[in-house]
Amino acid sequence: MLRIFAILGLVCLLTLPAFPVQADPSSDSPGKVLRIVVTENVPPFSQREPAGSLSGFNVDIARKLCQHLHAECTLETQPLAALIEAVAAGRHDIGLGNLLRTPDPERRLL
């Protein structure tokens, strides 16, 4: 489990320099809107609450990341199989999902 968190942290660190965001949170100039996608309905990592809001570990990471960067973010869901492709095709900037470390996903992520 610790290995998954380390990989997730590494992915976040490697993708952050690609996103210009406003340096001063009190500035009136808008930063880039980050499009984040999480896996759909994979408790406890991400799930839709009865009221329609998203919750879970990956959702919390996404929100904290946006808060830390002082960035506006949108949050959407995709099936795990579509997550990597959504980011690779440029439809989303960051994808948060839980993958097993196997050669194919690792090659595609690198």
C-alpha positions as a Markdown table, in Angstrom:
| # | Residue | x | y | z |
|---|---|---|---|---|
| 1 | Met | 0.0 | 0.0 | 0.0 |
| 2 | Leu | 2.9 | 2.4 | 0.8 |
| 3 | Arg | 4.3 | 1.7 | -2.6 |
| 4 | Ile | 1.0 | 2.9 | -4.2 |
| 5 | Phe | 1.1 | 6.2 | -2.3 |
| 6 | Ala | 4.7 | 6.7 | -3.2 |
| 7 | Ile | 3.9 | 6.2 | -6.9 |
| 8 | Leu | 0.9 | 8.5 | -6.7 |
| 9 | Gly | 3.1 | 11.2 | -5.0 |
| 10 | Leu | 5.7 | 10.8 | -7.7 |
| 11 | Val | 3.2 | 11.2 | -10.5 |
| 12 | Cys | 1.9 | 14.4 | -8.8 |
| 13 | Leu | 5.4 | 15.8 | -8.4 |
| 14 | Leu | 6.3 | 15.0 | -12.0 |
| 15 | Thr | 3.1 | 16.7 | -13.4 |
| 16 | Leu | 3.1 | 19.8 | -11.3 |
| 17 | Pro | 5.8 | 21.8 | -13.2 |
| 18 | Ala | 3.7 | 21.6 | -16.3 |
| 19 | Phe | 0.9 | 23.7 | -14.8 |
| 20 | Pro | 1.4 | 27.5 | -14.6 |
| 21 | Val | -0.7 | 28.8 | -11.7 |
| 22 | Gln | -0.9 | 32.2 | -10.1 |
| 23 | Ala | 1.8 | 32.7 | -7.6 |
| 24 | Asp | -0.2 | 35.2 | -5.4 |
| 25 | Pro | -3.5 | 33.8 | -4.2 |
| 26 | Ser | -4.7 | 37.4 | -3.5 |
| 27 | Ser | -4.1 | 38.4 | -7.1 |
| 28 | Asp | -7.0 | 39.3 | -9.3 |
| 29 | Ser | -5.5 | 37.6 | -12.3 |
| 30 | Pro | -6.9 | 34.1 | -12.8 |
| 31 | Gly | -4.6 | 31.0 | -12.9 |
| 32 | Lys | -5.0 | 28.0 | -15.1 |
| 33 | Val | -8.0 | 25.8 | -14.5 |
| 34 | Leu | -6.8 | 22.3 | -13.8 |
| 35 | Arg | -9.0 | 19.5 | -15.1 |
| 36 | Ile | -8.7 | 16.6 | -12.8 |
| 37 | Val | -10.2 | 13.2 | -13.3 |
| 38 | Val | -10.7 | 10.4 | -10.7 |
| 39 | Thr | -11.9 | 6.9 | -11.0 |
| 40 | Glu | -15.7 | 6.5 | -10.7 |
| 41 | Asn | -17.2 | 4.6 | -7.8 |
| 42 | Val | -14.1 | 2.9 | -6.3 |
| 43 | Pro | -14.6 | 3.3 | -2.5 |
| 44 | Pro | -12.8 | 4.4 | -0.4 |
| 45 | Phe | -10.8 | 6.2 | -3.1 |
| 46 | Ser | -13.7 | 7.9 | -4.9 |
| 47 | Gln | -17.4 | 7.6 | -4.8 |
| 48 | Arg | -20.5 | 9.8 | -5.4 |
| 49 | Glu | -22.5 | 10.7 | -2.3 |
| 50 | Pro | -26.3 | 10.5 | -2.4 |
| 51 | Ala | -26.4 | 14.3 | -2.7 |
| 52 | Gly | -24.3 | 14.0 | -5.8 |
| 53 | Ser | -20.9 | 15.3 | -4.5 |
| 54 | Leu | -17.7 | 13.4 | -4.9 |
| 55 | Ser | -15.8 | 12.1 | -1.8 |
| 56 | Gly | -12.9 | 9.7 | -1.1 |
| 57 | Phe | -9.1 | 9.6 | -0.7 |
| 58 | Asn | -8.3 | 10.6 | -4.3 |
| 59 | Val | -10.9 | 13.3 | -4.3 |
| 60 | Asp | -9.3 | 14.7 | -1.1 |
| 61 | Ile | -5.9 | 14.6 | -2.7 |
| 62 | Ala | -7.2 | 16.5 | -5.7 |
| 63 | Arg | -8.8 | 19.2 | -3.6 |
| 64 | Lys | -5.7 | 19.6 | -1.4 |
| 65 | Leu | -3.5 | 19.8 | -4.5 |
| 66 | Cys | -5.7 | 22.6 | -5.9 |
| 67 | Gln | -5.8 | 24.4 | -2.6 |
| 68 | His | -2.0 | 24.2 | -2.3 |
| 69 | Leu | -1.5 | 25.5 | -5.8 |
| 70 | His | -4.2 | 28.2 | -5.4 |
| 71 | Ala | -5.7 | 26.9 | -8.6 |
| 72 | Glu | -9.2 | 26.6 | -9.8 |
| 73 | Cys | -10.0 | 23.0 | -10.5 |
| 74 | Thr | -12.8 | 20.9 | -12.1 |
| 75 | Leu | -13.3 | 17.4 | -10.9 |
| 76 | Glu | -14.8 | 14.6 | -13.1 |
| 77 | Thr | -15.0 | 10.9 | -13.0 |
| 78 | Gln | -14.0 | 8.2 | -15.6 |
| 79 | Pro | -13.8 | 4.4 | -15.5 |
| 80 | Leu | -10.3 | 3.3 | -14.6 |
| 81 | Ala | -9.7 | 1.9 | -18.1 |
| 82 | Ala | -10.3 | 5.4 | -19.5 |
| 83 | Leu | -8.3 | 7.4 | -17.0 |
| 84 | Ile | -4.9 | 7.1 | -18.6 |
| 85 | Glu | -6.3 | 7.8 | -22.0 |
| 86 | Ala | -8.2 | 10.9 | -20.8 |
| 87 | Val | -4.9 | 12.4 | -19.5 |
| 88 | Ala | -2.8 | 11.3 | -22.5 |
| 89 | Ala | -5.4 | 12.8 | -25.0 |
| 90 | Gly | -5.3 | 16.1 | -23.1 |
| 91 | Arg | -8.9 | 16.0 | -22.0 |
| 92 | His | -7.7 | 16.2 | -18.4 |
| 93 | Asp | -4.5 | 17.6 | -16.8 |
| 94 | Ile | -4.2 | 15.2 | -13.9 |
| 95 | Gly | -5.6 | 11.7 | -13.3 |
| 96 | Leu | -5.9 | 10.1 | -9.9 |
| 97 | Gly | -6.6 | 6.4 | -9.8 |
| 98 | Asn | -5.2 | 3.3 | -8.2 |
| 99 | Leu | -3.4 | 1.0 | -10.6 |
| 100 | Leu | -1.5 | -2.1 | -10.1 |
| 101 | Arg | 2.1 | -1.8 | -11.1 |
| 102 | Thr | 2.2 | -3.9 | -14.2 |
| 103 | Pro | 4.4 | -3.4 | -17.3 |
| 104 | Asp | 1.6 | -2.0 | -19.6 |
| 105 | Pro | 0.2 | 0.8 | -17.4 |
| 106 | Glu | 3.8 | 1.6 | -16.2 |
| 107 | Arg | 5.0 | 2.0 | -19.8 |
| 108 | Arg | 2.0 | 4.1 | -20.8 |
| 109 | Leu | 2.4 | 6.4 | -17.7 |
| 110 | Leu | 6.1 | 6.9 | -18.3 |
